[in-house]
Amino acid sequence: MIKEFKEFISKGNVMDMAVGIIIGGAFTAIVNALVEFILMPIIGIISGGKSLADMAFKVGNAAIGYGAFIQAIIDFLLIALVLFFIIKALNKAKAMTEKAEEEAPAEPEPVPADIELLTEIRDLLKKNK
């Protein structure tokens, strides 16, 4: 059982997935910081300084915080938009790299031995004239 677990854990797919999850977590923190500390204050300025998360209305003793729901939707849309632009840029860079690789000059085909021999004979005849 330990041997099987060791084989499972050392497979490339599991390691790639682990790295992806770790990078994804770090990337999520970056995108959340962008949304929370840069984009949302700009939206706050546009909305007159009111925080969406604080908006609510009371029904009896309960407060229905519709602002927090709207804030979550805006956060989601902004995060999706940022991710869209990043993935679009990565795809464009990948396409440019693939195009450059396709356009790279191919290695010249090797000259057949008989042609090479005839070329040497020709060069020697020219030299002896």
N, C-alpha and C positions, 0 to 999 in steps of 0.2 A: 504494500500500500504506500509506503514511504517512497519507494522507487517510482511508482506511477505518479505520485504527487510531484516528485522532483522533475520528471519528464514533462508533466503538464506545465509546471511553473517556468521551465526553461525554454519552452517553445517560443518561437519568434512572435507569434500572434499575441500571446499573453503579454509579453514584454512590450510590444508596440502599443497594445491597448492600455497598459499601465502608464506608459509615457504620455499617451494621448489624454488620459484622464487627468494626470498631473498638470500637463500644459493647459488643458481646458480649464481647470480650476484657477490657475494663475491668470489665464486670459480673461476669464469671467470677472475676476477682481479688477482688471484693467478697464474693461468695458463698463462695469458698474461704477467705477470711480469717474469715468468720463461722463456718464449719464448723470450721476448724482451731484458731482461738484462743478461740472462745466455746463452741460446742457440744461439741466433743471433750473439752475439759477437764472439762466437767460429766459427760460419760460416764465419764471417767477417775476422777472422784470416786466415782461410783456403783459402778464396778468395783473399788474399793479401791485406787486409785492406780496400777494396772497399765496400762501402755501396750499397747493391742492390737497395735500394729505390732511390738512386741518379742516377742510370743508365738510360739514355734516348738518343734518337737520334732526330735530328732536321730535319724537313721537312718544308722548307721555314721558316716562323716565328714561327711555332708551334713546341713544344717539345713533343715527344711521350715518356711518362715515362713507358717504359716496365719493368723497374726495380721494380717500385712500385707494378705492377701486379705480378711479380715473387715473390716479398717479401710477398704479401698477400697470394699467394698459399703456400709458405713455412710456413708461420704462421699458416694457416689452417691445413696443414699436421702435423705440430709439435703439435698443440693443440689437434688434433684428436688422435695422437699417445700417448700423455700424458694421455688423457682421457681413451683411450683403456687400458693402463696399470693399471690405477687406478681402472677402472670397473672390469678388470680381477682379480686384487688383492681382491677387495671386493667380487666378486663372489666366489673366492677360499676360502676366510674366511667364507663366508656364508655356503658353502658346507661342510667345516670342522666342523662348529658349528652344522649343521644338522646331520652330521655323528656321532659326539660325542653324540648328543641327542639320536640318534637311538641305539647306542651301550651302552648307560647308562643302568646299571642293572635295570631291572623292579622290581617293588615292589613285594615281595612274596605274593602269593595268600593267603587269610585268611584261616586258618584251620577250616574245618567244626566243628560245635558244638559237634557232636557225636564222632568225632575222638579226639577232645580235651578232652572230658569226659573220653573216654577210656584210653587216655594217663595219665590222672590224676589217674585213678583207678590202672593202671599198676604201676605208681610211688609209690602209697600208699602201694600196695602189696609188692613191693620190699623193702620198708622202714620197713614194719612190719616183715619181715623174719628174 
